[in-house]
Amino acid sequence: MGRRAKGTGSRWAAWALLLSLAAGIAGPAGAETASLVADRILLDGEAAIVAEGNVEIFYEGAALSARRLRYDGETDTLTIEGPIRLTDGEGVVILADAAELDGDLRNGILSSARFVLDRQLQLTAARITRVEGRYTELSRTIASSCRICADGSPPIWEIRAGRVIHDQQERQLYLDDAQFRVGGVPVFYWPTLRLPDPTLTRATGFLFPQLVTTTQLGTGAKVPYFIRIGDHADVTLTPYLSTVTATLEARYRQVFRGGELSFRGAVSQDGLTDGARSYLFGEGRFALPRGFVLNFDVELVSDPAYLLEYDYSDKDRLDSAISIGRTRRDAQSLFEFTEFRTLRASEIPVEDEIPRTLFEVRSDRQVSPDVFGGPLWLSLDIMALTRPSDEDGLGRDVLRTGAGLRWSGSRLVGPGIVVETETGAEIQVYAVNQDEDFGLGTVRATPSAAVTLRWPLLRRTSDGALQTLEPVAMLAWSRTSGAEVPDEDSITPELDEGNLFTLSRYPGSDRTEEGFRGSLGVNWSTRYAGGGEIGLTLGRIFRLDELGREADDVADWLASIRLIGVGGVQAFGRLLAEDDVGLTRAIGTLAWTGPRARASASFIRAFTDPDAPSEDDTTEIAFDGGLNLSRHWSGSLDWRYDLEASRATSAGVGFNFRNECVDVELALSQRYTESTSVEPETRASVSVSLGGIGGGGAGPVSQCRG
């Protein structure tokens, strides 16, 4: 009886110690209860307990695993024998041989330990001290995100420091006596250094520099400095110093509750021109009351060559605009103001004769959802276009107001034939200033009507593919009455798959196709059960009277083919032709993506008359590709060639090395084109980012030799 009582008392004592252990680890009252799991749990005296074999403790997201653990209830301390693994549930992992920690795992000392942040950056130290669960102090530390091999070979890069403190709340690393090494060779030394840990994506500090050399700007370096302005805004300042230029680049971003905006720009002082050079690009989008949306973009530059010479943009026409619009199911409205500026060498001498400002108001509203089986829409528009020149004809300013009604409906007849009908009328009033060829007040009216027949035919093949064949025929008529008006928005019409069966192929309102005309075409496609699609469109436009044949600047024939996702291939081709001049435009693109490589090629040929070449003709081919050369190396190539001028316009090659701890980009490009404002240029750049520091990404893990 006495032994049983003694045994029972021992079990109660063991349970009491276990409860004490759980209470000690759990911390203050009301906190989450800790869990202890082990192969064996032994009583050691009156206030201590020993857990052995696969020991695990879980508490408030933190987890500790070890070989042996001893808990002293009187001192509320844990003595742990490794191998030890301690995780806090927030991307921090500590590995050690031995440790002494308090009951809540927030304070203590770990020896021969490794400190891993976000599975990227690892810090090895002779001793790690944990303070209040927030600070971790490491002594005699080596930090790197590279794989450490057992043969003793140095990693690609490492930082050695006498002491490192990690602030887990602020997610910052503070290093004393820091030495940066590459391949084991010391490169830089900092008495004190602060780095964000890998879990922090936005922190004030320097970003990785970039080395750049160009034939125009010489050799220099860009050193970005990121400034965090709260949780929703930041600024990046990038000094760019070279043998030719002193430049400060800047970028500002901010997100609001109902919108966002961003600006980027630069100011330069160089030896290429007199005085300072600059540019500013910005854009923003904001939600307004009642469903309206405000959009704006700003594009400003000091001189035509600045953007190309500094590789900021290849735009040769700038447009700054602000607009307010709203789109609903039955209504759409837009108010927009745009200012243009040309950077083209051929247009700069006559830029006063090119439109400078454009103001537009457009509104489409559904008057009734069902009138004779279809919706009735009312449209209103105002357009004001100005030129800086004061000379008659060259400085023409135009004000246009218009209103229109259109109705459309469809029905199914016979053996699945879809009959679509549409009709409408538009009236426009023009006021033209500084051009005596046009009157101050010109009224034009354009009624129109069209009937389209579609016969979609479907067939499912034995292998599950879905084939579609759709013959389409359209008969259209429109007639414009009134005096001649200037053409400001319909100079370059284009026939394509989207407007083959529409009333007009002109993009604007100043011109429209007239007379009786018809369109015949067929759409064919096959969608494969395993994915992928191939399609073909053939079409022909017929001018049925003399008035219709006056629209000789719109192509008569269209043929296009598309291939999507078949064997990793994407392809598209389009041919346009006119009866009297033959082929006028040919466009083709071909792209392939495989497991280790990608390639794309494009071709364009556009000319007014094959028998009479002109400066407006364009024949160009382009290629872009990439290849994974090995596990860590990849390469890219791009090339563009002007067949009309018989010379390349640009070319570029790049190489990238990327593993778990470093990402190196090497790029070389050549621009061959030149004008009165820009010269041919060769550019080379090198950029390096380190994994686990400053947002550097990780790639495939390097393999150790042997």
Phi and psi in degrees as a GROMACS rama.xvg file:
@    title "Ramachandran Plot"
@    xaxis  label "Phi"
@    yaxis  label "Psi"
@TYPE xy
-65.4122  -40.614  GLY-2
-64.8771  -39.9614  ARG-3
-62.9072  -43.1477  ARG-4
-63.0195  -40.807  ALA-5
-65.3864  -40.7554  LYS-6
-63.4207  -42.3293  GLY-7
-63.0863  -41.2992  THR-8
-63.0585  -38.2974  GLY-9
-63.8166  -39.8907  SER-10
-64.7593  -40.7293  ARG-11
-65.1292  -37.4622  TRP-12
-64.6677  -41.4363  ALA-13
-61.9212  -43.8069  ALA-14
-63.276  -37.8276  TRP-15
-63.4858  -42.5097  ALA-16
-65.5528  -38.547  LEU-17
-60.8626  -43.3742  LEU-18
-63.8362  -38.9683  LEU-19
-63.8113  -42.3624  SER-20
-59.9653  -48.1567  LEU-21
-62.0033  -41.6892  ALA-22
-65.9212  -39.1793  ALA-23
-65.9004  -43.6066  GLY-24
-68.7869  -34.0857  ILE-25
-70.8273  -20.3257  ALA-26
81.624  -142.246  GLY-27
-66.1946  161.334  PRO-28
-62.2633  143.26  ALA-29
89.5745  -9.47868  GLY-30
-77.733  169.886  ALA-31
-63.5544  141.594  GLU-32
-76.529  139.011  THR-33
-83.0568  157.262  ALA-34
-123.934  135.091  SER-35
-122.372  128.178  LEU-36
-129.952  133.408  VAL-37
-158.628  162.449  ALA-38
-69.2878  -39.8287  ASP-39
-138.169  141.016  ARG-40
-126.118  121.626  ILE-41
-120.771  148.325  LEU-42
-88.4794  132.625  LEU-43
-126.735  93.2984  ASP-44
78.12  -159.477  GLY-45
-90.5823  -19.4937  GLU-46
-134.285  18.9989  ALA-47
-133.538  153.538  ALA-48
-141.933  145.526  ILE-49
-122.118  130.831  VAL-50
-116.177  133.539  ALA-51
-132.995  146.617  GLU-52
78.9521  109.638  GLY-53
49.5885  50.7011  ASN-54
-75.866  133.601  VAL-55
-140.076  135.39  GLU-56
-125.935  133.107  ILE-57
-123.435  129.349  PHE-58
-158.007  118.504  TYR-59
47.853  48.681  GLU-60
86.414  -16.8263  GLY-61
-87.6501  148.431  ALA-62
-141.198  139.79  ALA-63
-131.557  132.504  LEU-64
-127.301  142.89  SER-65
-158.295  173.443  ALA-66
-83.8212  -39.9574  ARG-67
-147.219  143.151  ARG-68
-139.13  137.063  LEU-69
-126.444  125.125  ARG-70
-109.473  126.968  TYR-71
-103.73  110.513  ASP-72
-68.1804  -28.4114  GLY-73
-71.2281  -40.034  GLU-74
-99.1698  -5.12735  THR-75
53.2192  50.5236  ASP-76
-127.441  152.936  THR-77
-115.589  126.839  LEU-78
-108.446  121.176  THR-79
-124.286  138.315  ILE-80
-112.438  137.283  GLU-81
-87.6992  -175.309  GLY-82
-68.5825  137.806  PRO-83
-112.5  139.701  ILE-84
-132.607  119.937  ARG-85
-122.667  121.573  LEU-86
-122.243  145.532  THR-87
-107.229  2.443  ASP-88
79.9762  2.22709  GLY-89
-125.055  31.3904  GLU-90
88.4857  6.90614  GLY-91
-108.134  128.369  VAL-92
-129.041  130.572  VAL-93
-119.709  127.561  ILE-94
-115.016  134.561  LEU-95
-152.547  164.732  ALA-96
-88.6847  -34.7393  ASP-97
-153.333  157.762  ALA-98
-157.367  153.926  ALA-99
-128.368  115.044  GLU-100
-128.33  158.964  LEU-101
-81.3159  178.619  ASP-102
-64.8416  -28.3331  GLY-103
-97.3054  13.2373  ASP-104
63.4294  18.9009  LEU-105
-101.529  -17.9778  ARG-106
-135.285  147.245  ASN-107
151.197  -173.869  GLY-108
-128.955  135.311  ILE-109
-122.682  136.36  LEU-110
-109.124  151.222  SER-111
47.309  60.7143  SER-112
-116.369  158.369  ALA-113
-122.554  140.35  ARG-114
-120.369  115.769  PHE-115
-114.964  127.497  VAL-116
-111.352  122.002  LEU-117
53.3567  31.2313  ASP-118
57.7077  24.1522  ARG-119
-124.422  -63.7387  GLN-120
-95.0191  125.08  LEU-121
-115.729  138.472  GLN-122
-122.697  122.741  LEU-123
-103.601  131.607  THR-124
-141.405  153.706  ALA-125
-67.8078  -32.898  ALA-126
-150.548  141.891  ARG-127
-123.013  129.926  ILE-128
-114.327  125.135  THR-129
-98.8628  132.435  ARG-130
-127.902  114.203  VAL-131
54.4853  27.4705  GLU-132
68.0043  1.73915  GLY-133
-111.141  -44.7325  ARG-134
-103.658  139.007  TYR-135
-127.133  119.38  THR-136
-105.759  129.086  GLU-137
-118.907  135.78  LEU-138
-111.169  145.439  SER-139
46.5833  73.2981  ARG-140
-109.717  144.354  THR-141
-121.196  124.063  ILE-142
-117.736  134.441  ALA-143
-167.386  153.276  SER-144
-104.481  5.97471  SER-145
-82.6629  154.702  CYS-146
-69.3784  130.31  ARG-147
-96.4735  119.598  ILE-148
-94.4368  151.694  CYS-149
-72.9335  -13.906  ALA-150
-78.5642  -0.341138  ASP-151
85.303  0.878736  GLY-152
-68.2733  139.985  SER-153
-69.2836  150.53  PRO-154
-70.7975  169.291  PRO-155
-57.2659  -45.4636  ILE-156
-144.538  154.67  TRP-157
-157.538  155.848  GLU-158
-118.889  122.739  ILE-159
-104.685  134.188  ARG-160
-141.246  147.54  ALA-161
-69.4561  -35.2152  GLY-162
-150.721  142.418  ARG-163
-131.849  132.538  VAL-164
-117.979  125.507  ILE-165
-104.89  119.349  HIS-166
-94.2368  103.875  ASP-167
-69.312  -28.2502  GLN-168
-73.5652  -45.9576  GLN-169
-86.1018  -10.9782  GLU-170
56.7847  53.0705  ARG-171
-129.103  149.762  GLN-172
-114.032  128.143  LEU-173
-114.622  121.61  TYR-174
-116.762  135.696  LEU-175
-110.18  139.657  ASP-176
53.0213  55.5058  ASP-177
-88.6255  135.385  ALA-178
-128.44  121.26  GLN-179
-93.4926  127.119  PHE-180
-122.284  144.452  ARG-181
-120.834  118.352  VAL-182
60.4751  28.6987  GLY-183
87.0885  -3.99647  GLY-184
-99.4041  125.192  VAL-185
-62.0319  135.336  PRO-186
-120.096  -48.0139  VAL-187
-131.275  157.587  PHE-188
-137.135  134.544  TYR-189
-128.576  128.921  TRP-190
-61.5682  -42.1669  PRO-191
-137.347  145.82  THR-192
-148.898  136.629  LEU-193
-117.852  132.837  ARG-194
-133.328  142.991  LEU-195
-74.4432  145.581  PRO-196
-79.2232  164.063  ASP-197
-61.7675  -18.9821  PRO-198
-79.73  -10.3885  THR-199
-98.7467  116.034  LEU-200
-91.1168  -19.5612  THR-201
-136.281  110.535  ARG-202
-147.485  142.214  ALA-203
-64.5642  132.71  THR-204
156.561  177.172  GLY-205
-75.1928  143.056  PHE-206
-100.853  175.604  LEU-207
-69.2422  136.625  PHE-208
-75.2752  167.989  PRO-209
-134.98  132.378  GLN-210
-95.3166  131.511  LEU-211
-135.159  137.024  VAL-212
-136.136  132.562  THR-213
-136.9  158.593  THR-214
-69.0047  -24.2331  THR-215
-88.3109  -38.6937  GLN-216
-109.001  -1.29531  LEU-217
76.0109  -159.875  GLY-218
-103.603  132.108  THR-219
-157.029  -174.914  GLY-220
-137.006  146.509  ALA-221
-112.248  128.632  LYS-222
-124.831  94.9131  VAL-223
-73.6625  144.005  PRO-224
-126.191  118.327  TYR-225
-95.6495  130.676  PHE-226
-119.097  116.777  ILE-227
-85.387  122.731  ARG-228
-112.98  81.3406  ILE-229
74.2676  -168.101  GLY-230
-82.114  -12.5516  ASP-231
-127.531  12.7087  HIS-232
-151.578  150.884  ALA-233
-157.845  160.087  ASP-234
-131.365  137.821  VAL-235
-120.961  119.055  THR-236
-107.276  129.498  LEU-237
-128.751  98.0076  THR-238
-66.751  135.544  PRO-239
-126.718  108.955  TYR-240
-118.362  130.368  LEU-241
-141.224  -175.131  SER-242
-70.8415  -11.9133  THR-243
-117.999  -33.07  VAL-244
-127.441  152.15  THR-245
-123.82  111.604  ALA-246
-129.906  144.047  THR-247
-121.242  114.404  LEU-248
-96.6915  149.759  GLU-249
-144.926  147.596  ALA-250
-140.254  132.388  ARG-251
-125.575  133.621  TYR-252
-134.949  143  ARG-253
-152.832  139.723  GLN-254
-113.326  131.19  VAL-255
-110.518  174.015  PHE-256
-61.0336  -36.8172  ARG-257
-118.273  23.1746  GLY-258
174.003  -171.738  GLY-259
-156.982  156.556  GLU-260
-148.554  157.063  LEU-261
-151.857  144.619  SER-262
-133.18  145.804  PHE-263
-142.886  145.173  ARG-264
-168.312  -177.108  GLY-265
-160.624  154.317  ALA-266
-129.072  131.356  VAL-267
-132.089  147.975  SER-268
-127.614  113.366  GLN-269
-137.91  179.624  ASP-270
-93.5296  6.70421  GLY-271
-83.3189  -32.4708  LEU-272
-138.981  168.013  THR-273
-85.4425  138.28  ASP-274
84.2104  178.602  GLY-275
-79.4389  150.712  ALA-276
-122.556  149.281  ARG-277
-159.916  164.608  SER-278
-151.202  158.712  TYR-279
-147.611  120.944  LEU-280
-118.595  136.151  PHE-281
-150.769  155.026  GLY-282
-153.342  153.554  GLU-283
-158.002  159.657  GLY-284
-147.11  128.086  ARG-285
-138.074  139.237  PHE-286
-82.8524  132.947  ALA-287
-111.573  167.544  LEU-288
-61.1801  156.429  PRO-289
63.6611  27.1938  ARG-290
83.2896  3.82835  GLY-291
-78.8432  154.178  PHE-292
-130.037  130.903  VAL-293
-100.152  127.224  LEU-294
-124.878  143.908  ASN-295
-148.937  153.661  PHE-296
-146.964  143.489  ASP-297
-121.79  131.318  VAL-298
-137.362  106.201  GLU-299
-130.348  144.663  LEU-300
-151.017  148.58  VAL-301
-77.2053  -33.034  SER-302
-151.727  158.609  ASP-303
-63.7091  -27.8485  PRO-304
-90.0761  -11.8187  ALA-305
-61.4324  -45.9862  TYR-306
-63.1053  -42.821  LEU-307
-72.4243  -42.8127  LEU-308
-64.1241  -32.0448  GLU-309
-100.237  4.383  TYR-310
59.4006  39.0961  ASP-311
-88.4171  -32.5539  TYR-312
-167.735  151.917  SER-313
-104.609  15.7923  ASP-314
-68.5326  137.107  LYS-315
-113.462  1.98605  ASP-316
-138.486  125.513  ARG-317
-101.701  144.615  LEU-318
-140.324  121.461  ASP-319
-104.73  130.206  SER-320
-143.022  153.844  ALA-321
-137.522  136.882  ILE-322
-145.278  152.165  SER-323
-129.287  124.333  ILE-324
-146.004  166.065  GLY-325
-150.295  136.738  ARG-326
-125.128  124.254  THR-327
-128.078  173.653  ARG-328
-60.8766  -36.3185  ARG-329
-118.038  13.7732  ASP-330
-161.427  148.834  ALA-331
-147.774  135.369  GLN-332
-142.331  150.99  SER-333
-152.921  132.648  LEU-334
-121.395  122.94  PHE-335
-143.55  137.264  GLU-336
-124.82  131.573  PHE-337
-132.384  138.566  THR-338
-118.445  131.331  GLU-339
-108.133  151.831  PHE-340
-148.52  132.041  ARG-341
-95.942  144.285  THR-342
-115.248  4.46435  LEU-343
-74.5669  134.311  ARG-344
-61.6549  -34.4707  ALA-345
-74.1444  -20.8794  SER-346
-101.662  -18.9155  GLU-347
-59.7001  -41.1615  ILE-348
-62.879  -22.3392  PRO-349
-120.634  28.7407  VAL-350
-65.1917  -23.1646  GLU-351
-69.5949  -16.8314  ASP-352
-96.1592  -2.69663  GLU-353
-97.2043  140.406  ILE-354
-50.0248  133.548  PRO-355
-105.227  -42.5081  ARG-356
-129.025  148.323  THR-357
-139.027  126.847  LEU-358
-119.44  129.015  PHE-359
-133.274  139.941  GLU-360
-129.213  124.271  VAL-361
-132.759  139.46  ARG-362
-145.05  130.21  SER-363
-126.149  128.097  ASP-364
-138.503  137.352  ARG-365
-81.4413  111.637  GLN-366
-71.6848  -41.2843  VAL-367
-149.175  138.344  SER-368
-78.0729  -15.3076  PRO-369
-149.965  98.8527  ASP-370
-123.96  109.934  VAL-371
55.9989  37.8015  PHE-372
89.7717  9.6463  GLY-373
-155.221  164.472  GLY-374
-78.0015  150.641  PRO-375
-114.159  125.737  LEU-376
-116.463  142.805  TRP-377
-115.088  130.551  LEU-378
-123.919  142.668  SER-379
-132.383  142.699  LEU-380
-151.427  147.672  ASP-381
-133.152  134.064  ILE-382
-135.651  129.403  MET-383
-127.88  122.719  ALA-384
-124.73  131.472  LEU-385
-127.523  152.109  THR-386
-123.699  147.337  ARG-387
-69.3036  -29.9245  PRO-388
-64.0829  146.659  SER-389
-99.5511  -0.0259754  ASP-390
-79.7725  145.33  GLU-391
-64.4736  133.448  ASP-392
84.5487  -49.3331  GLY-393
-75.2281  -27.7949  LEU-394
-109.063  36.2738  GLY-395
-61.5908  131.083  ARG-396
-115.06  140.28  ASP-397
-131.095  133.867  VAL-398
-121.328  124.449  LEU-399
-128.147  133.151  ARG-400
-124.612  142.743  THR-401
-149.808  158.574  GLY-402
-146.826  147.693  ALA-403
-153.537  155.385  GLY-404
-121.642  138.385  LEU-405
-142.866  145.925  ARG-406
-132.93  143.1  TRP-407
-145.108  150.36  SER-408
-157.744  162.873  GLY-409
-145.319  153.907  SER-410
-153.224  159.418  ARG-411
-102.386  127.764  LEU-412
-132.557  157.567  VAL-413
55.4925  -140.514  GLY-414
-83.2603  54.9529  PRO-415
84.2929  22.673  GLY-416
-86.0856  130.776  ILE-417
-97.7032  122.642  VAL-418
-106.003  118.084  VAL-419
-112.641  129.509  GLU-420
-124.963  145.719  THR-421
-149.868  146.772  GLU-422
-151.03  157.671  THR-423
-175.094  176.514  GLY-424
-150.56  144.093  ALA-425
-135.242  139.38  GLU-426
-125.203  137.366  ILE-427
-134.104  144.9  GLN-428
-123.643  126.647  VAL-429
-112.831  137.886  TYR-430
-123.934  112.912  ALA-431
-110.906  129.797  VAL-432
-117.431  146.153  ASN-433
61.8634  40.1371  GLN-434
-157.135  104.046  ASP-435
-72.0309  -10.354  GLU-436
-73.4533  -14.2531  ASP-437
-127.943  149.381  PHE-438
-79.4  165.715  GLY-439
-73.7007  -29.8696  LEU-440
-137.846  100.217  GLY-441
-116.887  130.417  THR-442
-109.744  132.483  VAL-443
-127.562  145.331  ARG-444
-131.42  136.752  ALA-445
-134.773  99.5882  THR-446
-83.7051  153.361  PRO-447
-152.505  158.134  SER-448
-157.862  151.783  ALA-449
-155.62  148.159  ALA-450
-129.613  130.899  VAL-451
-125.728  132.789  THR-452
-112.893  128.082  LEU-453
-125.337  138.572  ARG-454
-129.781  83.4198  TRP-455
-74.5518  127.422  PRO-456
-120.001  130.592  LEU-457
-118.584  146.408  LEU-458
-149.021  133.203  ARG-459
-100.848  122.738  ARG-460
-83.2322  172.019  THR-461
-66.7575  -25.3508  SER-462
-91.603  10.145  ASP-463
91.9118  -0.125045  GLY-464
-75.1073  147.358  ALA-465
-108.074  116.891  LEU-466
-104.075  139.265  GLN-467
-128.065  131.325  THR-468
-128.804  121.984  LEU-469
-132.601  99.0657  GLU-470
-73.1306  140.945  PRO-471
-135.169  136.938  VAL-472
-135.523  137.978  ALA-473
-136.672  139.125  MET-474
-123.477  125.064  LEU-475
-132.43  154.345  ALA-476
-147.71  141.341  TRP-477
-155.246  156.769  SER-478
-150.431  126.065  ARG-479
-102.964  127.383  THR-480
-115.05  142.493  SER-481
129.808  172.2  GLY-482
-73.272  165.257  ALA-483
-67.7028  143.229  GLU-484
-126.87  157.876  VAL-485
-69.3674  145.604  PRO-486
-97.8186  107.914  ASP-487
-108.618  -24.5098  GLU-488
-126.784  8.11849  ASP-489
-134.422  36.35  SER-490
-73.0206  -35.1436  ILE-491
-121.568  85.2291  THR-492
-72.8129  156.118  PRO-493
-143.628  128.805  GLU-494
-90.8848  130.971  LEU-495
-149.678  -176.133  ASP-496
-65.1457  -26.5868  GLU-497
-79.913  -25.256  GLY-498
-119.148  14.9513  ASN-499
-58.5217  -35.8518  LEU-500
-117.572  56.6145  PHE-501
-126.538  168.641  THR-502
-68.0355  -31.1743  LEU-503
-150.085  142.704  SER-504
-95.4668  1.61926  ARG-505
-79.6251  138.189  TYR-506
-75.5709  -19.6304  PRO-507
-119.012  -157.822  GLY-508
-110.213  -8.91263  SER-509
-74.5957  -22.3713  ASP-510
-136.11  152.615  ARG-511
-147.744  150.768  THR-512
-67.7419  141.33  GLU-513
-125.953  166.602  GLU-514
82.2039  -174.259  GLY-515
-83.4487  135.679  PHE-516
-152.336  154.043  ARG-517
-132.336  155.986  GLY-518
-130.649  130.725  SER-519
-121.827  139.403  LEU-520
-166.4  172.567  GLY-521
-145.551  137.348  VAL-522
-112.854  129.118  ASN-523
-131.297  138.279  TRP-524
-151.328  155.402  SER-525
-133.664  123.377  THR-526
-106.723  119.863  ARG-527
-84.2449  148.452  TYR-528
-63.5618  -33.7142  ALA-529
-84.8996  6.25546  GLY-530
105.311  151.891  GLY-531
101.949  155.602  GLY-532
-152.403  144.557  GLU-533
-128.134  137.514  ILE-534
-142.751  155.59  GLY-535
-142.384  137.26  LEU-536
-130.437  129.219  THR-537
-125.628  136.141  LEU-538
-152.535  156.134  GLY-539
-144.054  133.362  ARG-540
-104.929  133.089  ILE-541
-112.972  130.932  PHE-542
-95.7095  116.188  ARG-543
-96.2342  -6.23623  LEU-544
-147.824  173.989  ASP-545
-63.246  -36.4767  GLU-546
-63.7657  -39.6912  LEU-547
-68.7081  -32.8242  GLY-548
-73.2295  -7.70811  ARG-549
-71.1479  -18.9884  GLU-550
-83.8079  61.0052  ALA-551
-81.4676  -0.622582  ASP-552
-94.4405  5.69621  ASP-553
-106.196  131.411  VAL-554
-61.1058  156.203  ALA-555
-99.8343  -28.7444  ASP-556
-121.643  144.326  TRP-557
-138.138  133.098  LEU-558
-139.501  129.699  ALA-559
-143.154  151.599  SER-560
-137.783  144.823  ILE-561
-138.013  144.565  ARG-562
-135.977  122.69  LEU-563
-126.602  119.932  ILE-564
61.9638  33.3727  GLY-565
-104.665  108.13  VAL-566
64.7263  30.5531  GLY-567
77.8696  10.359  GLY-568
-104.506  136.791  VAL-569
-123.13  130.797  GLN-570
-145.162  148.457  ALA-571
-150.897  140.069  PHE-572
-147.271  145.035  GLY-573
-144.064  135.469  ARG-574
-122.551  135.405  LEU-575
-124.026  142.117  LEU-576
-146.116  154.257  ALA-577
-121.49  150.7  GLU-578
-62.2076  -38.6018  ASP-579
-90.6171  -19.461  ASP-580
-120.679  -8.0649  VAL-581
84.0819  -146.681  GLY-582
-66.0275  128.496  LEU-583
-113.458  -24.3741  THR-584
-153.277  138.44  ARG-585
-137.786  126.297  ALA-586
-130.641  135.86  ILE-587
-150.162  140.116  GLY-588
-134.714  143.578  THR-589
-141.145  126.869  LEU-590
-135.531  142.781  ALA-591
-138.087  136.804  TRP-592
-127.412  122.796  THR-593
-119.516  -176.524  GLY-594
-66.1806  -26.8019  PRO-595
-124.845  -5.06658  ARG-596
-148.827  160.434  ALA-597
-143.529  151.235  ARG-598
-155.491  144.55  ALA-599
-146.29  145.859  SER-600
-139.581  147.251  ALA-601
-139.157  153.711  SER-602
-142.442  136.476  PHE-603
-138.948  135.685  ILE-604
-138.47  117.606  ARG-605
-134.936  126.571  ALA-606
-150.633  155.58  PHE-607
-83.4719  -38.835  THR-608
-150.932  114.218  ASP-609
-58.4669  -26.0823  PRO-610
-87.3736  -10.77  ASP-611
-136.76  82.0735  ALA-612
-60.3913  147.071  PRO-613
-138.596  173.253  SER-614
-67.2359  -18.9302  GLU-615
-81.0311  -10.5153  ASP-616
-69.5816  145.012  ASP-617
-133.723  126.995  THR-618
-138.018  113.961  THR-619
-145.852  143.26  GLU-620
-125.209  151.946  ILE-621
-145.285  150.718  ALA-622
-139.021  143.255  PHE-623
-145.581  133.543  ASP-624
-154.919  165.326  GLY-625
-149.935  151.369  GLY-626
-145.85  132.789  LEU-627
-81.2262  103.58  ASN-628
-72.9005  -33.1548  LEU-629
-158.036  -166.165  SER-630
-61.6085  -34.3318  ARG-631
-116.152  -17.0571  HIS-632
-102.538  139.339  TRP-633
-141.159  156.287  SER-634
-134.718  158.328  GLY-635
-140.93  154.985  SER-636
-148.327  135.521  LEU-637
-137.82  148.747  ASP-638
-156.673  136.768  TRP-639
-133.718  133.29  ARG-640
-132.088  133.55  TYR-641
-98.5321  108.774  ASP-642
-72.2928  -28.5784  LEU-643
-66.7781  -41.3246  GLU-644
-90.9421  -6.97607  ALA-645
56.5422  47.6561  SER-646
-157.066  155.374  ARG-647
-74.0765  145.141  ALA-648
-99.7397  -30.372  THR-649
-161.581  156.914  SER-650
-155.516  151  ALA-651
-156.818  149.45  GLY-652
-140  144.091  VAL-653
-143.817  151.422  GLY-654
-131.677  145.94  PHE-655
-136.201  128.746  ASN-656
-112.364  126.502  PHE-657
-145.239  123.173  ARG-658
-133.284  -159.228  ASN-659
-70.5831  -13.5349  GLU-660
-128.531  -8.1884  CYS-661
-150.785  145.971  VAL-662
-132.597  113.816  ASP-663
-116.419  126.553  VAL-664
-114.889  127.436  GLU-665
-122.531  127.445  LEU-666
-135.978  140.45  ALA-667
-135.998  128.011  LEU-668
-137.714  154.04  SER-669
-135.017  126.214  GLN-670
-108.861  120.681  ARG-671
-94.4091  -21.2482  TYR-672
-68.295  151.378  THR-673
-146.915  160.166  GLU-674
-153.102  -169.678  SER-675
-68.48  -18.2608  THR-676
-110.224  -22.0749  SER-677
-130.036  152.583  VAL-678
-117.947  160.593  GLU-679
-56.8221  150.277  PRO-680
-145.688  141.596  GLU-681
-111.507  134.219  THR-682
-131.741  135.602  ARG-683
-133.104  141.876  ALA-684
-145.875  150.009  SER-685
-133.737  129.165  VAL-686
-132.683  142.726  SER-687
-132.159  134.735  VAL-688
-130.946  145.29  SER-689
-103.999  130.715  LEU-690
-63.3412  136.352  GLY-691
86.1229  -3.35264  GLY-692
-131.331  126.595  ILE-693
64.8769  30.7506  GLY-694
80.5034  9.2826  GLY-695
-62.5727  131.902  GLY-696
-82.9873  165.918  GLY-697
-107.831  147.623  ALA-698
-118.553  -158.953  GLY-699
-61.2547  145.675  PRO-700
-75.6993  133.781  VAL-701
-66.8743  147.674  SER-702
-98.8558  135.087  GLN-703
-74.8818  146.071  CYS-704
-70.3209  143.372  ARG-705
